Amino acid sequence: MRIGPKGRVVVPVELRRQLQLVEGSELVARVTNDRLVLEPRRAALRRLRSFFNGVPSETSLVEELSAERRRDAGRET
């Protein structure tokens, strides 16, 4: 693969078929260990949902993060 004009990359037809990508499909791009990773948006959402799957529904991740930040701030003083 080569980067074309305006930074465009053409995904080979074999990969598009394997991942069921069609014109207009949404991809998520991220950098991991000096690699560019492209994944279908639906796959990225599945991966994130499975990551948070074990969190009880009554748990507020926002509240937990806020409490953690307050604890960290208290240690810095």
C-alpha positions as CSV (number, residue, x, y, z in Angstrom):
1,M,0.0,0.0,0.0
2,R,1.1,3.5,-0.6
3,I,-0.1,6.9,0.7
4,G,-1.6,8.8,-2.2
5,P,-2.6,12.4,-2.8
6,K,-4.0,14.1,0.3
7,G,-2.8,11.2,2.5
8,R,-5.3,8.8,1.1
9,V,-4.8,5.0,1.4
10,V,-6.7,2.5,-0.6
11,V,-7.7,-0.6,1.3
12,P,-7.2,-3.7,-0.9
13,V,-10.4,-5.4,-2.1
14,E,-9.5,-8.7,-0.3
15,L,-9.3,-6.8,3.1
16,R,-12.5,-4.9,2.4
17,R,-14.4,-8.1,1.6
18,Q,-13.0,-9.8,4.7
19,L,-14.0,-7.0,7.0
20,Q,-17.3,-6.3,5.1
21,L,-16.3,-2.7,4.3
22,V,-18.3,-0.8,1.7
23,E,-18.2,2.7,0.5
24,G,-19.1,4.9,3.4
25,S,-18.1,2.4,6.1
26,E,-16.7,4.2,9.2
27,L,-13.3,3.3,10.5
28,V,-11.5,4.2,13.7
29,A,-7.8,5.0,13.5
30,R,-5.4,4.8,16.4
31,V,-1.7,4.5,16.9
32,T,-0.4,1.5,18.9
33,N,3.3,0.7,19.4
34,D,4.4,2.7,16.3
35,R,1.6,1.1,14.2
36,L,-1.4,2.6,12.5
37,V,-4.4,0.5,13.3
38,L,-7.6,0.9,11.3
39,E,-10.7,-0.9,12.5
40,P,-14.3,-0.8,11.6
41,R,-16.3,1.4,14.0
42,R,-18.6,-1.5,15.0
43,A,-15.5,-3.6,16.0
44,A,-14.1,-0.7,18.0
45,L,-17.4,-0.3,19.9
46,R,-17.6,-4.0,20.5
47,R,-14.1,-4.0,21.9
48,L,-14.8,-1.0,24.2
49,R,-18.1,-2.5,25.4
50,S,-16.4,-5.8,26.3
51,F,-13.7,-3.9,28.2
52,F,-16.4,-2.3,30.4
53,N,-18.7,-5.3,30.5
54,G,-17.6,-6.3,34.0
55,V,-18.5,-2.9,35.5
56,P,-21.8,-3.2,37.6
57,S,-24.5,-1.0,36.1
58,E,-24.9,0.9,39.4
59,T,-21.3,2.0,39.3
60,S,-20.6,5.5,38.0
61,L,-17.3,5.5,36.2
62,V,-17.4,9.3,36.3
63,E,-17.7,9.4,40.1
64,E,-15.0,6.8,40.5
65,L,-12.6,8.9,38.3
66,S,-13.5,12.1,40.2
67,A,-12.8,10.4,43.5
68,E,-9.5,9.0,42.2
69,R,-8.5,12.5,41.0
70,R,-9.4,14.0,44.4
71,R,-7.3,11.3,46.2
72,D,-4.3,12.0,43.8
73,A,-4.6,15.7,44.3
74,G,-4.6,15.2,48.1
75,R,-1.4,13.3,47.9
76,E,0.4,16.0,45.9
77,T,-0.1,18.7,48.6
